[in-house]
Amino acid sequence: MLAVGIFSLRGASFEPLATELPLPAALRGKPVWTVTTLSSGQLAVGFEGGVAIGTPGSDWQLIPSPNGQVVRAVNEAHGRILAVGHGFAAFIQKHRMEAISGGFRELTHIETTPEGWLLSGVDGVYHLNTEGLLEKQLEPPTGQIVHYRLQKVSNQIIVSSTQKGPWVWHDGKLSPAKSHLTFAAELIGGVTENYVLTSRGITDHLNQHALKDGINSSLLQAGIVGLIETDTLLLVPTFNAGLVAINRTDGKTTWAYNGIGEIYHARATQSGLLLGSSRGLFSLADPSRVEIFRLDGKVVLGAETTEADELAIVTSVGTHILQKAAATLSQSTLWPSSAGASLEDGNFIYEAKQFRPQSRFI
């Protein structure tokens, strides 16, 4: 379904193609907080109570967290798998989690360093080496809660906070990030080729607002989870308003989709997006290339473009005309084909392929 409310929508006939990925029966329909692809090709899915490791539609292994709390991030590096979350950090080995001593309150992010891992959250920033030795790098002032984030930018790990910074990890230590001083005392939550997600909203790489103030404030109100940039769209997953698509040309909202619930985690894949939400784990085809138009209860008989470059969909109850602005039209992907097909001796032949139809209708 398409979201309505804080975002004005155009072309609401189309929506992205989202597919729920099957998780173990005990987890289906439950919140997914993070998902990582392991070197084995399996997914590591973080939920409240542990991690599920496996492949959708195949076998899964459930590994409980040390304290039964939510897993917020999973990272595989240096031949080990590390998980962090509410009140813990732990290595996953031999089908269980081995807790790391540290008295953590909440850890939310992990990034790999040449020496091990950086961990961050409301406790501060830690470095964990490959031998399991933990060293605190940054901590909030006594009695204060300061959020810290880790973000990969041009092969560097940038550490940001709502109080000071930013810093960069270099030669085994944190140093002031001189190239990012325009983002001082701002959280950096995501970086794409042209955009940066900060605690002030979405900016360009010079920290100038990239969207109109009304859209920017609405997105902040909705709770921005991440940024994904496609050829034509800026996709903004949010906690309260679902997935919001911004037209990169005019900066206006193209559509908002909340059919998968509240979004907790989002990352780009080769074919689109992988989203963890309050309803489970979803794969979303790149919506700048693939969209769906629902024709519930109707039989589609054919589709073709008109002289006005519209898309005509012929159904059992009439013809639906879609304007050019509602979809990117490509003759090569439409059917029926009007050339290159023949029927010989009862066999249907098309593009050097041949089969015998079960009836005279195709």
Secondary structure, 3 states (H helix, E strand, C coil): CECCCCCCCCCCCEEECEEECCCCHHHCCCCCCEEEECCCCCEEEEEECEEEEECCCCCEEEEECCCCCEEEEEEEECCEEEEEEECEEEEEECCEEEECCCCCCEEEEEEEECCEEEEEECCCEEEEECCCCEEEEECCCCCCCCCEEEEEECCEEEEEECCCCCEEEECCEEEECHHHHHHCCCCEEEECCCCEEECCEEECCCCCECCCHHHHHHHHHHCECCCEECCCEEEEEECCCCEEEEECCCCCEEEEECCCCCEEEEEECCCEEEEEECCEEEEEECCCCCEEECCCCCCEEEEEECCCCCEEEEECCEEEEECHHHCCCCHHHCCCCCCCEEEECCEEEECCEEECCCCCCC
